[in-house]
Amino acid sequence: MRIKKHVLVEKPITLKVEEGKKLVALAKKNRVKLGVDFMMRFHAWNCRFREMVAGGELGRIVMARAQLSCWYPPIKGAWRQNPGLGGGGSFIDMGCHCIDLLEFILGTRTREIFCRTARLVHKYPVEDTAVALAEFVNGAIGIVDSCFSIPDNSSKNILEIYGSRGSIIARGTIGQTPDGTATAYLETETKGYDAQQTRSVGSVSREICVEPVNTYCAQIESFSQSILENLPVAVPGEDGVWNQKLMLAAYQSARTGKSVKIRK
């Protein structure tokens, strides 16, 4: 950036929030673009989920869950297993994607987070198991579970979004591949309840069909377009700084056993 080059950086943008802020300031000073690699925002299904939520198809969102886990055994020299290099374990490596994706789909920020981490299976100095509970600014509750301790075929990378008028249940839309499956369960009528909770209402379920895209390619094309046409970056450096602030708050919560409110 000091030599006027645009930069797309992997997550986390930096391990320290203040360092991330310096990068954002440097980009502005030198009038270059700074983007962060949260490529799952470009997944075709995830973009469609965001549209459905924004369009009110699920009513008021009350809860959402994102899961991204895998099997990651001890490997000599693996930087993801070194807290000094990676900043943590499964949560900062994969949970960061999950909470960013929930904020993207729901169109809101996190205002408080509670997290639990553990080393249950693997003997390395970072966590192999992590679960976080987030409260969003709009009042909805988010759940993120990201583990290095679950066999790949046993982790289905589930995404669930629940609202007052329906839900979306997806598999495989969180991850590195462009595919996935998703079903929307939507209620067309919410009246008819009595004291015994009996009702006769209309509801529909439908598979959500979209054209898959290579998420990495879509991300690069988006970043390139922002350069060529001088447009805002889809995932700017500020979003990377924000996400790292959430990660550090989660680890603080795990250490103290208390929820942490997020300051802007």
Backbone as CSV, one residue per row, in Angstrom:
resi,resn,N_x,N_y,N_z,CA_x,CA_y,CA_z,C_x,C_y,C_z
1,MET,0.831,-1.211,0.000,0.000,0.000,0.000,0.861,1.256,0.000
2,ARG,2.054,1.181,0.603,2.949,2.343,0.608,3.444,2.679,-0.794
3,ILE,3.472,1.670,-1.681,3.891,1.939,-3.055,2.684,1.952,-4.001
4,LYS,1.542,2.322,-3.422,0.311,2.548,-4.199,-0.257,1.283,-4.832
5,LYS,-0.120,0.151,-4.177,-0.689,-1.096,-4.676,-1.941,-1.453,-3.881
6,HIS,-2.976,-1.892,-4.597,-4.198,-2.359,-3.946,-3.934,-3.718,-3.306
7,VAL,-4.613,-3.999,-2.170,-4.319,-5.216,-1.413,-5.599,-5.941,-1.013
8,LEU,-5.637,-7.237,-1.307,-6.675,-8.135,-0.785,-5.971,-9.066,0.183
9,VAL,-6.298,-8.969,1.478,-5.567,-9.687,2.511,-6.419,-10.810,3.094
10,GLU,-5.755,-11.909,3.471,-6.459,-13.000,4.125,-6.928,-12.576,5.513
11,LYS,-7.902,-13.308,6.016,-8.327,-13.084,7.401,-7.441,-13.930,8.312
12,PRO,-7.207,-13.492,9.554,-7.563,-12.190,10.096,-6.702,-11.089,9.467
13,ILE,-7.267,-9.892,9.361,-6.529,-8.805,8.731,-5.209,-8.572,9.452
14,THR,-5.235,-8.624,10.782,-4.062,-8.581,11.653,-4.451,-9.289,12.943
15,LEU,-3.476,-9.614,13.761,-3.804,-10.255,15.033,-4.222,-9.237,16.088
16,LYS,-3.792,-7.986,15.928,-4.165,-6.930,16.859,-5.053,-5.918,16.161
17,VAL,-6.092,-5.482,16.849,-7.047,-4.540,16.259,-6.370,-3.237,15.857
18,GLU,-5.477,-2.724,16.701,-4.814,-1.462,16.392,-3.962,-1.561,15.134
19,GLU,-3.367,-2.727,14.894,-2.599,-2.918,13.665,-3.512,-2.883,12.451
20,GLY,-4.700,-3.469,12.585,-5.672,-3.436,11.496,-6.113,-2.016,11.178
21,LYS,-6.328,-1.233,12.223,-6.712,0.166,12.024,-5.617,0.937,11.289
22,LYS,-4.367,0.607,11.564,-3.258,1.268,10.872,-3.268,0.934,9.382
23,LEU,-3.613,-0.318,9.059,-3.694,-0.701,7.646,-4.810,0.059,6.940
24,VAL,-5.961,0.187,7.608,-7.077,0.924,7.026,-6.678,2.380,6.791
25,ALA,-6.001,2.976,7.767,-5.562,4.372,7.635,-4.530,4.513,6.523
26,LEU,-3.640,3.515,6.399,-2.618,3.553,5.352,-3.242,3.475,3.963
27,ALA,-4.267,2.640,3.824,-4.961,2.529,2.541,-5.621,3.852,2.155
28,LYS,-6.247,4.489,3.114,-6.894,5.782,2.842,-5.861,6.847,2.495
29,LYS,-4.758,6.855,3.222,-3.707,7.845,2.990,-3.142,7.736,1.588
30,ASN,-2.965,6.498,1.125,-2.359,6.264,-0.190,-3.387,6.042,-1.294
31,ARG,-4.673,6.186,-0.942,-5.764,6.089,-1.912,-5.737,4.785,-2.695
32,VAL,-5.593,3.676,-1.932,-5.638,2.351,-2.545,-6.750,1.548,-1.889
33,LYS,-7.152,0.468,-2.541,-8.215,-0.392,-2.036,-7.637,-1.438,-1.087
34,LEU,-8.350,-1.671,0.004,-7.983,-2.714,0.962,-9.199,-3.599,1.198
35,GLY,-9.080,-4.857,0.806,-10.172,-5.814,0.983,-9.737,-6.979,1.853
36,VAL,-10.720,-7.685,2.430,-10.450,-8.827,3.307,-11.159,-10.061,2.762
37,ASP,-10.494,-11.203,2.894,-10.946,-12.434,2.250,-12.011,-13.177,3.069
38,PHE,-13.215,-12.634,3.084,-14.362,-13.381,3.602,-15.186,-13.828,2.396
39,MET,-14.657,-14.832,1.711,-15.201,-15.229,0.412,-16.580,-15.855,0.498
40,MET,-16.987,-16.322,1.703,-18.294,-16.965,1.810,-19.444,-15.994,1.610
41,ARG,-19.181,-14.702,1.688,-20.215,-13.706,1.372,-20.609,-13.772,-0.103
42,PHE,-19.727,-14.336,-0.930,-19.994,-14.378,-2.369,-20.627,-15.691,-2.806
43,HIS,-20.822,-16.613,-1.880,-21.481,-17.886,-2.190,-22.911,-17.598,-2.646
44,ALA,-23.314,-18.195,-3.760,-24.605,-17.862,-4.381,-25.778,-18.078,-3.433
45,TRP,-25.752,-19.181,-2.668,-26.858,-19.446,-1.737,-26.878,-18.423,-0.616
46,ASN,-25.707,-18.097,-0.080,-25.658,-17.128,1.010,-26.158,-15.754,0.580
47,CYS,-25.858,-15.378,-0.658,-26.373,-14.106,-1.188,-27.898,-14.143,-1.292
48,ARG,-28.424,-15.295,-1.680,-29.880,-15.441,-1.775,-30.523,-15.394,-0.394
49,PHE,-29.888,-16.015,0.600,-30.426,-15.961,1.962,-30.507,-14.519,2.444
50,ARG,-29.485,-13.751,2.160,-29.462,-12.337,2.564,-30.632,-11.585,1.936
51,GLU,-30.896,-11.865,0.660,-32.015,-11.219,-0.034,-33.342,-11.596,0.609
52,MET,-33.501,-12.855,0.950,-34.756,-13.314,1.552,-34.984,-12.671,2.909
53,VAL,-33.928,-12.572,3.707,-34.052,-11.935,5.023,-34.384,-10.461,4.863
54,ALA,-33.653,-9.785,3.978,-33.885,-8.353,3.765,-35.281,-8.088,3.224
55,GLY,-35.797,-9.027,2.425,-37.131,-8.876,1.857,-38.252,-9.248,2.806
56,GLY,-37.927,-9.691,4.010,-38.941,-9.999,5.004,-39.619,-11.344,4.851
57,GLU,-39.058,-12.220,4.013,-39.718,-13.505,3.774,-39.766,-14.378,5.024
58,LEU,-38.827,-14.195,5.943,-38.818,-14.994,7.164,-39.426,-14.246,8.340
59,GLY,-39.949,-13.062,8.098,-40.476,-12.256,9.186,-39.352,-11.654,10.005
60,ARG,-39.580,-11.473,11.289,-38.528,-10.966,12.163,-37.575,-12.106,12.521
61,ILE,-36.304,-11.912,12.279,-35.319,-12.949,12.580,-35.112,-13.033,14.085
62,VAL,-35.174,-14.257,14.596,-35.013,-14.452,16.037,-33.756,-15.244,16.393
63,MET,-33.317,-16.124,15.489,-32.149,-16.946,15.796,-31.492,-17.444,14.523
64,ALA,-30.168,-17.612,14.583,-29.438,-18.171,13.448,-28.243,-18.956,13.975
65,ARG,-27.878,-19.996,13.234,-26.749,-20.828,13.627,-25.861,-21.095,12.423
66,ALA,-24.546,-21.045,12.647,-23.588,-21.358,11.590,-22.548,-22.319,12.142
67,GLN,-22.315,-23.406,11.424,-21.373,-24.438,11.845,-20.303,-24.629,10.778
68,LEU,-19.052,-24.606,11.203,-17.955,-24.943,10.289,-16.903,-25.677,11.117
69,SER,-16.811,-26.977,10.926,-15.891,-27.801,11.692,-15.195,-28.793,10.776
70,CYS,-14.087,-29.345,11.265,-13.337,-30.322,10.479,-12.420,-31.116,11.407
71,TRP,-11.693,-32.063,10.834,-10.697,-32.820,11.569,-9.335,-32.235,11.243
72,TYR,-8.636,-31.760,12.272,-7.339,-31.119,12.058,-6.363,-31.623,13.122
73,PRO,-5.712,-32.758,12.864,-4.812,-33.371,13.845,-3.506,-32.590,13.975
74,PRO,-2.733,-32.874,14.995,-1.445,-32.192,15.163,-0.544,-32.386,13.943
75,ILE,-0.006,-31.281,13.441,0.889,-31.307,12.296,2.100,-30.438,12.627
76,LYS,3.288,-30.984,12.495,4.493,-30.251,12.820,4.621,-29.002,11.943
77,GLY,4.784,-27.857,12.593,4.970,-26.612,11.859,3.689,-25.949,11.400
78,ALA,2.531,-26.517,11.720,1.255,-25.930,11.273,0.997,-24.613,12.015
79,TRP,0.922,-23.522,11.272,0.777,-22.216,11.936,-0.592,-22.065,12.592
80,ARG,-1.606,-22.771,12.098,-2.937,-22.687,12.704,-2.972,-23.300,14.110
81,GLN,-1.955,-24.082,14.441,-1.875,-24.703,15.754,-0.887,-23.978,16.671
82,ASN,-0.414,-22.834,16.219,0.526,-22.014,16.974,-0.158,-20.704,17.340
83,PRO,-0.481,-20.465,18.614,-1.212,-19.250,18.981,-0.476,-17.965,18.647
84,GLY,0.855,-18.006,18.620,1.614,-16.815,18.278,1.526,-16.443,16.815
85,LEU,1.239,-17.420,15.964,1.143,-17.171,14.527,-0.300,-17.007,14.059
86,GLY,-1.200,-17.828,14.604,-2.589,-17.806,14.151,-3.533,-17.038,15.041
87,GLY,-3.099,-16.757,16.258,-3.949,-16.002,17.172,-4.938,-16.843,17.943
88,GLY,-4.977,-18.131,17.667,-5.933,-19.026,18.316,-6.054,-20.299,17.514
89,GLY,-7.152,-21.009,17.710,-7.334,-22.273,17.014,-8.553,-22.286,16.127
90,SER,-9.460,-23.202,16.378,-10.594,-23.423,15.476,-11.509,-22.208,15.367
91,PHE,-11.629,-21.437,16.447,-12.585,-20.335,16.390,-12.098,-19.199,15.514
92,ILE,-10.850,-18.797,15.663,-10.355,-17.697,14.834,-10.154,-18.149,13.393
93,ASP,-9.929,-19.453,13.200,-9.710,-19.951,11.840,-11.021,-20.130,11.082
94,MET,-12.044,-20.656,11.737,-13.298,-20.955,11.049,-14.500,-20.218,11.633
95,GLY,-14.492,-20.032,12.939,-15.604,-19.309,13.556,-15.716,-17.884,13.070
96,CYS,-14.578,-17.295,12.684,-14.607,-15.921,12.153,-15.454,-15.850,10.893
97,HIS,-15.340,-16.863,10.028,-16.173,-16.920,8.823,-17.652,-17.013,9.191
98,CYS,-17.937,-17.852,10.185,-19.331,-18.102,10.568,-20.008,-16.839,11.085
99,ILE,-19.353,-16.136,11.979,-19.997,-14.951,12.550,-20.060,-13.828,11.526
100,ASP,-19.045,-13.740,10.645,-19.119,-12.754,9.566,-20.285,-13.062,8.648
101,LEU,-20.491,-14.342,8.353,-21.572,-14.736,7.460,-22.938,-14.452,8.075
102,LEU,-23.081,-14.711,9.373,-24.355,-14.420,10.030,-24.643,-12.919,9.999
103,GLU,-23.638,-12.107,10.266,-23.841,-10.661,10.203,-24.204,-10.227,8.785
104,PHE,-23.560,-10.830,7.798,-23.835,-10.504,6.392,-25.264,-10.869,6.011
105,ILE,-25.690,-12.064,6.347,-27.031,-12.529,5.970,-28.115,-11.760,6.716
106,LEU,-27.911,-11.536,8.002,-28.930,-10.866,8.807,-28.885,-9.348,8.657
107,GLY,-27.797,-8.820,8.109,-27.699,-7.381,7.916,-27.565,-6.610,9.212
108,THR,-26.819,-7.163,10.158,-26.683,-6.523,11.471,-25.305,-6.817,12.031
109,ARG,-24.952,-6.114,13.104,-23.686,-6.336,13.789,-23.921,-7.066,15.110
110,THR,-22.828,-7.571,15.667,-22.864,-8.219,16.971,-22.662,-7.168,18.057
111,ARG,-23.450,-7.240,19.127,-23.243,-6.283,20.216,-22.748,-6.945,21.498
112,GLU,-22.862,-8.278,21.597,-22.360,-8.978,22.780,-22.075,-10.429,22.412
113,ILE,-21.026,-10.996,23.011,-20.649,-12.365,22.663,-20.215,-13.130,23.909
114,PHE,-20.585,-14.396,23.937,-20.194,-15.310,25.008,-19.600,-16.544,24.350
115,CYS,-18.450,-16.993,24.817,-17.746,-18.072,24.117,-17.166,-19.085,25.098
116,ARG,-17.144,-20.329,24.669,-16.475,-21.396,25.394,-15.525,-22.111,24.427
117,THR,-14.289,-22.319,24.865,-13.316,-23.060,24.066,-12.721,-24.184,24.904
118,ALA,-12.196,-25.207,24.219,-11.611,-26.339,24.944,-10.639,-27.084,24.040
119,ARG,-9.724,-27.816,24.674,-8.854,-28.770,23.971,-9.295,-30.155,24.440
120,LEU,-10.108,-30.795,23.641,-10.720,-32.058,24.046,-10.116,-33.281,23.369
121,VAL,-9.548,-33.093,22.197,-9.082,-34.237,21.418,-7.589,-34.141,21.091
122,HIS,-7.178,-32.986,20.571,-5.804,-32.845,20.094,-4.910,-32.149,21.122
123,LYS,-3.656,-32.544,21.152,-2.709,-31.984,22.103,-1.839,-30.922,21.423
124,TYR,-2.453,-29.795,21.147,-1.677,-28.630,20.726,-2.173,-27.426,21.517
125,PRO,-1.420,-26.315,21.505,-1.702,-25.223,22.454,-2.867,-24.311,22.105
126,VAL,-3.620,-24.619,21.066,-4.806,-23.825,20.742,-6.048,-24.692,20.891
127,GLU,-7.218,-24.053,20.936,-8.457,-24.812,21.115,-8.787,-25.652,19.884
128,ASP,-9.346,-26.843,20.135,-9.845,-27.661,19.028,-11.372,-27.694,19.006
129,THR,-11.993,-27.068,20.014,-13.453,-27.056,20.118,-13.900,-25.681,20.603
130,ALA,-14.879,-25.093,19.930,-15.339,-23.760,20.323,-16.799,-23.561,19.956
131,VAL,-17.526,-22.929,20.870,-18.923,-22.567,20.645,-19.124,-21.144,21.157
132,ALA,-19.816,-20.336,20.390,-20.075,-18.950,20.804,-21.555,-18.634,20.664
133,LEU,-22.025,-17.806,21.570,-23.392,-17.296,21.548,-23.303,-15.786,21.359
134,ALA,-23.922,-15.289,20.295,-23.840,-13.863,19.981,-25.218,-13.219,20.042
135,GLU,-25.258,-12.007,20.539,-26.483,-11.207,20.484,-26.247,-10.094,19.482
136,PHE,-27.152,-10.003,18.501,-26.997,-9.004,17.459,-27.715,-7.707,17.829
137,VAL,-27.357,-6.649,17.130,-27.952,-5.344,17.407,-29.465,-5.367,17.230
138,ASN,-29.955,-6.168,16.297,-31.399,-6.245,16.065,-32.116,-7.152,17.061
139,GLY,-31.379,-7.681,18.042,-31.976,-8.512,19.080,-31.924,-10.002,18.822
140,ALA,-31.652,-10.414,17.604,-31.587,-11.838,17.282,-30.397,-12.496,17.982
141,ILE,-30.493,-13.810,18.159,-29.450,-14.588,18.805,-28.740,-15.438,17.756
142,GLY,-27.419,-15.479,17.834,-26.634,-16.288,16.912,-25.819,-17.339,17.643
143,ILE,-25.681,-18.507,17.033,-24.872,-19.590,17.591,-23.822,-19.984,16.552
144,VAL,-22.579,-20.073,16.988,-21.484,-20.475,16.107,-20.746,-21.634,16.764
145,ASP,-20.573,-22.724,16.046,-19.744,-23.817,16.550,-18.709,-24.186,15.501
146,SER,-17.448,-24.116,15.919,-16.330,-24.384,15.022,-15.292,-25.219,15.751
147,CYS,-15.039,-26.408,15.207,-14.167,-27.365,15.892,-13.139,-27.971,14.937
148,PHE,-11.961,-28.251,15.480,-10.935,-29.034,14.780,-10.998,-30.494,15.204
149,SER,-12.029,-30.861,15.949,-12.077,-32.161,16.618,-13.184,-33.071,16.124
150,ILE,-13.806,-32.745,14.990,-14.906,-33.535,14.447,-14.526,-34.046,13.057
151,PRO,-14.643,-35.340,12.792,-14.310,-35.858,11.463,-15.076,-35.116,10.367
152,ASP,-14.410,-34.896,9.250,-14.987,-34.093,8.178,-16.369,-34.570,7.750
153,ASN,-16.528,-35.887,7.605,-17.801,-36.410,7.117,-18.906,-36.312,8.159
154,SER,-18.535,-36.046,9.404,-19.528,-35.929,10.466,-19.974,-34.492,10.687
155,SER,-19.243,-33.546,10.129,-19.617,-32.137,10.230,-20.279,-31.719,8.929
156,LYS,-21.543,-31.354,8.993,-22.307,-31.061,7.779,-22.354,-29.568,7.450
157,ASN,-21.637,-28.759,8.250,-21.575,-27.315,7.988,-22.981,-26.736,7.797
158,ILE,-23.754,-26.862,8.847,-25.151,-26.460,8.828,-25.295,-24.952,8.995
159,LEU,-26.212,-24.372,8.250,-26.618,-22.980,8.435,-28.125,-22.974,8.649
160,GLU,-28.562,-22.374,9.753,-29.985,-22.314,10.078,-30.366,-20.870,10.385
161,ILE,-31.464,-20.430,9.807,-31.968,-19.081,10.061,-33.449,-19.205,10.399
162,TYR,-33.850,-18.675,11.539,-35.226,-18.800,12.002,-35.848,-17.417,12.209
163,GLY,-37.068,-17.269,11.689,-37.792,-16.020,11.867,-39.226,-16.270,12.265
164,SER,-39.966,-15.198,12.457,-41.351,-15.299,12.920,-42.292,-15.839,11.857
165,ARG,-41.830,-15.943,10.602,-42.685,-16.457,9.532,-42.058,-17.623,8.763
166,GLY,-40.946,-18.130,9.278,-40.359,-19.263,8.582,-38.892,-19.459,8.891
167,SER,-38.273,-20.352,8.121,-36.870,-20.672,8.364,-36.176,-21.078,7.078
168,ILE,-34.844,-21.073,7.145,-33.998,-21.611,6.079,-33.049,-22.602,6.725
169,ILE,-32.979,-23.810,6.170,-32.057,-24.836,6.643,-31.144,-25.193,5.473
170,ALA,-29.842,-24.997,5.652,-28.901,-25.224,4.554,-27.762,-26.128,4.996
171,ARG,-27.238,-26.863,4.025,-26.050,-27.676,4.243,-25.029,-27.362,3.159
172,GLY,-23.783,-27.231,3.586,-22.702,-27.084,2.623,-22.544,-25.708,2.014
173,THR,-23.303,-24.731,2.470,-23.128,-23.372,1.946,-22.087,-22.604,2.760
174,ILE,-21.570,-23.228,3.811,-20.448,-22.679,4.573,-19.243,-23.562,4.275
175,GLY,-18.227,-22.982,3.680,-17.059,-23.772,3.313,-16.394,-23.213,2.076
176,GLN,-15.531,-24.003,1.467,-14.733,-23.535,0.337,-15.322,-23.885,-1.023
177,THR,-16.312,-24.775,-1.045,-16.877,-25.202,-2.324,-18.083,-24.344,-2.700
178,PRO,-18.423,-24.277,-3.983,-19.524,-23.411,-4.425,-20.902,-24.040,-4.338
179,ASP,-20.981,-25.308,-3.935,-22.267,-26.002,-3.948,-22.946,-25.924,-2.604
180,GLY,-24.012,-26.706,-2.449,-24.777,-26.732,-1.215,-26.228,-27.040,-1.507
181,THR,-27.008,-27.226,-0.453,-28.447,-27.419,-0.576,-29.142,-26.585,0.487
182,ALA,-30.344,-26.139,0.190,-31.078,-25.320,1.164,-32.568,-25.446,0.922
183,THR,-33.318,-25.443,2.015,-34.773,-25.496,1.955,-35.343,-24.363,2.787
184,ALA,-36.337,-23.691,2.243,-37.056,-22.642,2.971,-38.392,-23.200,3.428
185,TYR,-38.726,-22.969,4.696,-40.012,-23.365,5.261,-40.744,-22.077,5.647
186,LEU,-41.756,-21.747,4.878,-42.403,-20.446,5.035,-43.876,-20.609,5.386
187,GLU,-44.334,-19.844,6.344,-45.741,-19.870,6.744,-46.494,-18.751,6.045
188,THR,-47.611,-19.109,5.461,-48.437,-18.114,4.772,-49.542,-17.578,5.675
189,GLU,-49.729,-18.184,6.837,-50.772,-17.770,7.766,-50.348,-18.147,9.180
190,THR,-50.454,-17.215,10.120,-50.038,-17.490,11.495,-51.194,-17.405,12.482
191,LYS,-52.419,-17.339,12.011,-53.578,-17.302,12.900,-54.085,-18.720,13.149
192,GLY,-55.086,-18.813,14.042,-55.712,-20.102,14.261,-55.324,-20.800,15.535
193,TYR,-54.480,-20.185,16.341,-54.096,-20.819,17.603,-55.210,-20.721,18.627
194,ASP,-55.335,-21.754,19.440,-56.229,-21.694,20.592,-55.451,-22.158,21.821
195,ALA,-56.146,-22.358,22.932,-55.464,-22.709,24.177,-54.694,-24.020,24.069
196,GLN,-55.148,-24.930,23.176,-54.466,-26.205,22.997,-53.428,-26.146,21.865
197,GLN,-53.218,-24.936,21.333,-52.265,-24.692,20.246,-52.613,-25.484,18.992
198,THR,-53.890,-25.742,18.807,-54.322,-26.359,17.554,-54.577,-25.265,16.541
199,ARG,-54.348,-25.576,15.312,-54.523,-24.557,14.275,-54.677,-25.229,12.922
200,SER,-55.149,-24.458,12.002,-55.239,-24.890,10.618,-54.712,-23.744,9.764
201,VAL,-53.432,-23.835,9.417,-52.779,-22.729,8.715,-52.057,-23.243,7.486
202,GLY,-51.707,-22.321,6.639,-50.997,-22.684,5.426,-49.498,-22.509,5.575
203,SER,-48.749,-23.461,5.077,-47.297,-23.347,5.077,-46.758,-24.041,3.838
204,VAL,-45.613,-23.564,3.388,-44.997,-24.136,2.196,-43.524,-24.395,2.485
205,SER,-42.985,-25.390,1.830,-41.548,-25.633,1.867,-41.065,-25.744,0.436
206,ARG,-39.919,-25.157,0.177,-39.395,-25.216,-1.188,-37.871,-25.225,-1.155
207,GLU,-37.322,-25.941,-2.096,-35.878,-25.956,-2.243,-35.435,-24.619,-2.824
208,ILE,-34.382,-24.083,-2.268,-33.846,-22.820,-2.778,-32.819,-23.153,-3.845
209,CYS,-33.111,-22.744,-5.068,-32.261,-23.081,-6.203,-31.571,-21.824,-6.734
210,VAL,-30.266,-21.872,-6.840,-29.493,-20.773,-7.424,-28.410,-21.375,-8.304
211,GLU,-27.805,-20.541,-9.122,-26.705,-20.986,-9.979,-25.404,-20.875,-9.194
212,PRO,-24.706,-21.989,-8.955,-23.467,-21.931,-8.170,-22.406,-21.074,-8.849
213,VAL,-21.588,-20.422,-8.033,-20.447,-19.662,-8.535,-19.223,-20.018,-7.706
214,ASN,-18.062,-19.918,-8.305,-16.820,-20.103,-7.575,-16.634,-18.898,-6.657
215,THR,-16.689,-19.131,-5.358,-16.683,-18.008,-4.421,-15.382,-17.213,-4.479
216,TYR,-14.269,-17.905,-4.661,-12.983,-17.209,-4.737,-12.906,-16.356,-5.995
217,CYS,-13.376,-16.924,-7.096,-13.384,-16.176,-8.359,-14.296,-14.957,-8.251
218,ALA,-15.480,-15.140,-7.675,-16.419,-14.032,-7.519,-15.828,-12.933,-6.650
219,GLN,-15.098,-13.339,-5.623,-14.465,-12.360,-4.744,-13.405,-11.556,-5.486
220,ILE,-12.562,-12.250,-6.256,-11.508,-11.573,-7.011,-12.104,-10.641,-8.052
221,GLU,-13.154,-11.097,-8.724,-13.797,-10.255,-9.737,-14.415,-9.009,-9.097
222,SER,-15.013,-9.181,-7.933,-15.607,-8.046,-7.229,-14.531,-7.039,-6.830
223,PHE,-13.417,-7.558,-6.293,-12.331,-6.663,-5.877,-11.721,-5.952,-7.088
224,SER,-11.567,-6.692,-8.181,-11.037,-6.093,-9.411,-11.956,-4.994,-9.926
225,GLN,-13.260,-5.243,-9.876,-14.226,-4.245,-10.336,-14.153,-2.981,-9.481
226,SER,-13.951,-3.169,-8.169,-13.849,-1.997,-7.302,-12.639,-1.145,-7.670
227,ILE,-11.591,-1.786,-8.163,-10.393,-1.050,-8.590,-10.628,-0.372,-9.938
228,LEU,-11.123,-1.145,-10.905,-11.282,-0.637,-12.266,-12.310,0.477,-12.359
229,GLU,-13.366,0.392,-11.547,-14.441,1.372,-11.625,-14.476,2.300,-10.410
230,ASN,-13.471,2.183,-9.558,-13.360,3.006,-8.347,-14.639,2.929,-7.505
231,LEU,-15.040,1.704,-7.199,-16.234,1.454,-6.399,-15.829,1.046,-4.985
232,PRO,-16.741,1.137,-4.014,-16.437,0.649,-2.673,-16.146,-0.852,-2.697
233,VAL,-15.214,-1.283,-1.876,-14.865,-2.702,-1.783,-15.986,-3.444,-1.051
234,ALA,-16.367,-4.604,-1.569,-17.481,-5.368,-0.982,-17.192,-5.781,0.459
235,VAL,-15.958,-6.181,0.728,-15.554,-6.541,2.101,-14.336,-5.686,2.450
236,PRO,-14.554,-4.483,2.919,-13.451,-3.539,3.144,-12.623,-3.868,4.378
237,GLY,-11.494,-3.200,4.497,-10.618,-3.411,5.631,-11.301,-3.192,6.963
238,GLU,-12.225,-2.235,7.008,-12.949,-1.964,8.248,-13.705,-3.192,8.747
239,ASP,-14.237,-3.991,7.810,-14.950,-5.216,8.203,-13.987,-6.242,8.796
240,GLY,-12.761,-6.261,8.270,-11.754,-7.155,8.818,-11.373,-6.775,10.232
241,VAL,-11.239,-5.467,10.474,-10.922,-4.979,11.817,-12.051,-5.325,12.774
242,TRP,-13.284,-5.123,12.321,-14.440,-5.436,13.152,-14.475,-6.912,13.519
243,ASN,-14.234,-7.777,12.536,-14.277,-9.208,12.797,-13.202,-9.623,13.787
244,GLN,-12.010,-9.039,13.664,-10.954,-9.384,14.602,-11.291,-8.906,16.014
245,LYS,-11.979,-7.781,16.094,-12.443,-7.307,17.402,-13.396,-8.328,18.025
246,LEU,-14.263,-8.929,17.205,-15.174,-9.961,17.697,-14.414,-11.196,18.158
247,MET,-13.386,-11.586,17.397,-12.604,-12.757,17.772,-11.922,-12.554,19.121
248,LEU,-11.315,-11.402,19.308,-10.616,-11.128,20.565,-11.598,-11.048,21.729
249,ALA,-12.792,-10.504,21.470,-13.821,-10.462,22.512,-14.268,-11.866,22.881
250,ALA,-14.370,-12.746,21.892,-14.767,-14.133,22.153,-13.726,-14.839,23.008
251,TYR,-12.462,-14.641,22.694,-11.408,-15.272,23.480,-11.342,-14.680,24.884
252,GLN,-11.628,-13.401,25.015,-11.704,-12.792,26.338,-12.822,-13.432,27.154
253,SER,-13.953,-13.654,26.504,-15.081,-14.313,27.168,-14.707,-15.728,27.596
254,ALA,-13.992,-16.448,26.733,-13.601,-17.817,27.059,-12.658,-17.846,28.263
255,ARG,-11.801,-16.840,28.361,-10.859,-16.786,29.483,-11.546,-16.419,30.794
256,THR,-12.499,-15.491,30.725,-13.108,-14.954,31.944,-14.395,-15.653,32.349
257,GLY,-15.019,-16.349,31.408,-16.299,-16.984,31.694,-17.463,-16.013,31.679
258,LYS,-17.233,-14.815,31.169,-18.280,-13.792,31.123,-18.505,-13.334,29.687
259,SER,-19.720,-12.877,29.404,-20.005,-12.324,28.087,-19.308,-10.977,27.953
260,VAL,-19.006,-10.595,26.723,-18.288,-9.349,26.468,-19.103,-8.489,25.508
261,LYS,-19.352,-7.254,25.897,-20.026,-6.313,25.015,-19.021,-5.722,24.044
262,ILE,-19.458,-5.562,22.796,-18.563,-5.092,21.758,-18.682,-3.588,21.588
263,ARG,-17.592,-2.913,21.702,-17.565,-1.468,21.499,-17.266,-1.162,20.042
264,LYS,-17.939,-0.168,19.504,-17.715,0.202,18.106,-16.330,0.822,17.933
